[in-house]
Amino acid sequence: MDTPFGVCMKEIYNTCDILQGLLSGSSPEQLAYRLRESGVSHVYAGSYFCMEYLKSLRDLLSPSGDGSGRDSFRQSLEKMGMAFTLVVPVPEERNLEAVHSIIKETDPPELVVNDYGTLVWAAENLSCPVILGRLFMRQTRDPRIFVYGIDPDEFRPSELPFSERSLAMLQDRYRVRGLELDDCPRLPHMKLPEGFSVGLHTPWTMMSCMRICEDASADLPHEKKFRPGQTCAVNCSGVYRHYYLESGAEVYKIGKGTFYYNDQLEKPDWGNLEAGRSQSLAENPEQTSAGPSSDSLSQAGEKTAEKDILTVSIEEDTEKEIRTEIRNIVFPFYT
């Protein structure tokens, strides 16, 4: 989709932290085929939260097969004409060599990082473009903010930790070509360097993440439970927990991440917050579909985002056209 400010709308299917569950009963090639038939053209794979989960995907994300002579999930995607992006979490000290090894082995055409250490390492060791992941961004994430009648403007402004100047520096020095946001109660207003991409996670918003994994401790004796950096057998695969909060909000937990479906948010019209000085990047909200629908995929992707998703401040005295790419990063979940 093109807007008056040269914005391109692109949709990406996010399999991070749930790929093993999506593959239940299917081969990598079969899953890739279903994704393509559902209209998917770009897939995120890896993990935002867990190094153990990322390590379990090594063969699936390999560019040279799964070790048994069959195509890996990554190979299947690329053979069917779909783009691939690797996502890596914040590694613990003991996993630094492992995350570097996985990235090198995968040789991704694009990489999403969630900490400065991996960002600097990628700039020194890789040539691919880098995206700043959702864990970089400080946002007002709790869905109960409107349930309790709290005005989000009473909180400290939810601005990005980066100015236009610092984003331009990251773009030049570290090949950073974009950043990611969650669809939260408050979305930031920002100025972007030319050619920058902005990803919006939908329809599931990350509420929080943790270092300790409940699922990794499920089968352990009491004295060994709930230890940071615990190794596991990917016990979270295909499993989630559903919590009902007193406020009426519903929260789901997968592994180390907690999420809520973002139709629980009753947002104001973000596009009118700075009338005359900003333009919505989603001029036609009905075109920002929340994802492909398929019997084999989540019905969560069938809903349509009905809200303006972001604004970019435009100086009145400049004629510079901002060209950027808005990514709808669709997380299918299991329900």
C-alpha positions in Angstrom: 0.0 0.0 0.0 1.4 3.4 -0.9 0.4 6.6 1.0 1.0 10.3 0.3 4.3 10.1 2.3 5.7 7.1 0.3 4.9 4.5 2.9 4.8 0.9 1.9 2.7 -1.6 3.9 4.1 -5.1 4.2 2.8 -8.1 6.1 5.0 -10.6 7.9 4.1 -13.9 9.4 5.7 -14.4 12.8 6.5 -18.0 13.8 8.9 -17.0 16.7 8.6 -19.1 19.8 5.7 -21.2 18.3 7.3 -22.8 15.2 7.6 -26.3 16.9 3.9 -26.1 17.7 2.9 -25.1 14.2 4.9 -28.0 12.8 3.0 -30.5 14.9 1.8 -33.2 12.5 3.4 -31.4 9.5 6.7 -31.5 7.7 8.5 -28.2 7.2 7.7 -28.3 3.5 4.0 -28.8 4.2 3.9 -25.9 6.6 5.7 -23.7 4.1 3.3 -24.7 1.4 0.3 -23.8 3.6 1.8 -20.4 4.4 2.4 -19.7 0.7 -1.2 -20.8 -0.2 -2.5 -18.4 2.6 -0.8 -15.5 0.9 2.3 -15.2 3.1 5.4 -13.7 1.5 7.7 -13.1 4.4 8.3 -15.2 7.6 10.0 -14.4 10.9 11.5 -17.5 12.6 13.6 -17.9 15.8 12.8 -16.6 19.3 12.4 -13.3 21.0 12.7 -14.7 24.6 14.6 -18.0 24.9 18.0 -19.2 23.8 17.0 -22.8 24.5 14.1 -22.5 22.0 16.4 -20.9 19.4 18.9 -23.7 19.8 16.2 -26.3 19.2 15.5 -24.7 15.7 19.1 -25.1 14.4 18.2 -27.7 11.8 14.9 -26.1 10.8 16.6 -22.8 10.1 19.7 -24.2 8.3 20.3 -22.9 4.7 21.7 -26.3 3.8 19.1 -28.9 4.9 18.1 -30.5 8.2 20.9 -33.1 8.2 18.8 -36.0 6.9 18.8 -35.0 3.3 15.4 -33.2 3.5 14.8 -29.5 3.0 14.8 -27.4 6.2 11.9 -25.0 7.0 14.1 -22.1 5.9 15.0 -23.8 2.6 11.3 -24.6 1.9 10.3 -21.0 2.5 12.9 -19.7 0.0 12.2 -22.3 -2.6 8.6 -21.3 -2.5 9.5 -17.6 -3.0 9.0 -16.4 0.6 11.5 -14.1 2.4 13.1 -15.2 5.7 14.2 -13.2 8.7 16.0 -14.7 11.7 15.1 -13.4 15.2 17.4 -13.9 18.2 16.8 -13.3 21.9 19.0 -11.6 24.5 21.6 -14.3 25.2 22.8 -15.2 28.6 26.6 -15.0 29.1 26.9 -18.8 28.8 25.1 -18.7 25.4 27.1 -15.9 23.7 29.1 -18.4 21.6 25.9 -20.4 20.8 24.0 -17.4 19.5 26.9 -16.2 17.4 27.3 -19.7 16.0 23.6 -20.1 15.1 23.6 -16.7 13.4 26.7 -17.6 11.3 25.3 -21.0 10.4 21.9 -19.6 9.4 23.5 -16.8 7.4 20.2 -14.8 7.4 19.4 -12.3 4.7 18.0 -10.1 7.6 18.4 -10.3 11.4 16.3 -9.1 14.3 18.3 -8.4 17.5 17.1 -7.5 20.9 20.2 -6.3 22.7 23.1 -4.0 22.0 25.8 -6.6 22.4 24.4 -8.7 19.5 23.8 -5.5 17.5 27.5 -4.6 17.8 28.7 -8.2 17.1 26.4 -8.4 14.0 27.8 -5.1 12.6 31.4 -6.5 13.0 30.7 -10.0 11.7 27.8 -9.9 9.2 26.8 -7.9 6.1 23.0 -8.3 6.4 20.6 -5.5 7.5 19.5 -5.5 11.1 16.2 -4.7 12.8 15.9 -3.6 16.4 13.4 -6.0 18.0 10.4 -5.4 20.2 12.5 -5.9 23.4 14.4 -2.7 22.6 11.3 -0.6 23.0 10.0 0.9 26.2 6.2 1.0 25.9 3.1 1.2 28.2 2.1 -2.4 27.7 -0.5 -3.3 30.4 -4.0 -3.8 28.8 -5.7 -2.8 32.2 -4.8 0.8 31.7 -8.1 1.6 30.0 -10.1 -1.0 32.0 -9.4 1.0 35.1 -10.2 4.3 33.4 -6.6 5.6 33.5 -5.6 8.2 31.0 -2.3 7.0 29.4 -1.3 10.7 29.0 -0.9 10.7 32.8 2.1 8.4 32.5 5.5 9.5 31.4 5.3 10.0 27.6 5.9 6.7 25.8 8.6 7.9 23.4 11.2 5.7 21.7 14.6 5.6 23.3 16.0 6.9 20.0 15.9 10.3 18.4 16.0 10.7 14.7 19.7 11.6 14.9 20.5 8.4 16.9 18.4 6.3 14.6 20.4 7.7 11.6 23.6 6.9 13.4 22.5 3.3 14.1 21.5 3.1 10.4 24.9 4.2 9.2 27.2 2.5 11.8 25.4 -0.7 12.4 23.3 -1.2 9.3 20.1 -0.9 11.3 17.2 -0.5 8.8 14.2 -0.7 11.1 12.6 -1.2 14.5 9.6 -3.0 16.0 6.7 -1.9 18.2 3.9 -3.7 20.0 0.3 -2.5 19.5 0.1 -1.0 23.0 -2.2 1.5 24.9 0.1 4.3 23.9 2.1 4.4 20.7 5.0 6.8 20.2 5.3 9.7 17.8 8.7 9.9 16.2 10.8 11.2 13.4 12.3 8.5 11.2 15.4 8.5 8.9 14.6 8.0 5.3 14.4 4.4 4.3 13.6 3.1 7.8 11.1 0.4 8.4 8.7 0.2 11.4 7.2 -3.2 12.4 3.9 -3.4 14.4 3.2 -6.7 16.2 -0.4 -7.7 15.8 -2.9 -9.1 16.8 -1.0 -10.3 19.9 0.7 -7.7 22.1 3.6 -8.7 24.3 2.8 -7.6 27.9 6.0 -8.8 29.5 8.8 -11.4 29.4 10.8 -13.1 32.1 14.2 -14.8 32.6 12.8 -17.8 34.4 10.7 -20.4 32.5 7.9 -22.2 34.2 7.7 -24.9 31.6 11.4 -25.7 31.9 10.8 -26.6 35.5 7.7 -28.7 35.1 9.3 -32.1 35.5 12.1 -31.1 37.9 12.3 -31.8 41.7 11.4 -28.8 43.9 15.0 -27.9 44.8 15.9 -27.5 41.1 12.9 -25.5 39.8 12.8 -22.0 38.6 16.4 -21.3 37.9 17.5 -18.6 35.4 19.1 -19.9 32.2 17.8 -23.5 32.8 18.3 -25.9 30.0 15.2 -27.8 28.9 13.7 -30.0 26.2 11.5 -27.2 24.8 8.7 -28.2 27.1 6.8 -25.0 26.0 6.2 -26.4 22.5 2.5 -26.4 21.7 1.6 -25.3 25.2 0.2 -22.1 26.6 -1.4 -20.8 29.8 -4.5 -18.7 29.9 -5.0 -16.2 32.8 -8.2 -14.2 33.6 -7.3 -11.0 35.4 -9.7 -9.4 37.9 -10.0 -6.4 35.5 -11.5 -8.7 32.9 -8.4 -8.7 30.7 -7.2 -12.0 29.5 -3.5 -12.9 29.3 -1.7 -15.8 27.7 1.7 -17.1 28.4 4.0 -19.0 26.0 7.3 -20.0 27.5 8.9 -16.8 28.9 6.5 -14.4 27.1 3.0 -13.1 28.1 0.6 -11.7 25.6 -2.9 -10.3 25.2 -5.1 -10.0 22.2 -5.0 -6.3 21.2 -8.7 -5.9 20.5 -8.9 -5.5 24.3 -7.6 -1.9 23.8 -10.0 0.9 23.4 -7.6 3.5 21.9 -8.2 7.1 21.0 -7.7 8.1 17.4 -3.9 8.2 17.3 -4.0 9.9 13.9 -5.5 13.1 15.4 -3.1 13.6 18.3 -1.0 16.1 16.4 -3.4 17.5 13.9 -1.6 19.5 11.2 1.8 18.3 12.2 1.6 14.5 11.6 0.1 12.2 9.1 -1.1 8.6 9.7 1.0 5.9 8.1 -2.1 3.9 7.8 -4.4 6.1 5.8 -6.6 3.2 5.0 -6.9 1.0 8.1 -9.1 -1.5 6.4 -6.1 -2.4 4.3 -3.9 -3.3 7.3 -5.2 -6.9 7.5 -4.1 -8.7 10.6 -3.0 -11.7 8.7 -3.7 -14.6 6.4 -6.5 -17.0 7.2 -6.3 -20.7 6.7 -7.9 -23.8 8.3 -4.3 -24.8 9.2 -3.4 -21.4 10.7 -4.8 -19.4 13.5 -8.1 -17.7 13.3 -6.5 -14.8 15.1 -5.1 -13.7 11.8 -8.6 -13.2 10.3 -9.4 -10.0 12.2 -8.6 -6.6 10.7 -6.7 -3.9 12.5 -9.2 -1.0 12.8 -6.9 1.6 14.3 -4.3 4.0 12.9 -1.0 2.4 13.9 1.6 5.1 14.0 2.2 8.7 13.3 5.4 10.4 12.0 5.9 14.1 12.8 6.5 16.2 9.7 8.2 19.5 10.1 6.1 22.3 8.5 9.1 24.0 6.9 10.5 21.0 5.1 9.5 19.3 1.8 11.5 16.1 2.5 9.4 13.1 1.7 9.7 10.3 4.3 9.9 6.9 2.7 9.6 4.0 5.0 8.1 0.6 5.3 5.4 -0.4 7.8 5.5 -4.1 8.7 2.4 -5.8 10.1 4.1 -8.6 12.1 1.4 -11.2 12.5 1.6 -13.6 15.4 -0.8 -16.5 14.9 -0.7 -18.0 18.4 -2.4 -21.4 18.9 -6.1 -20.5 19.4 
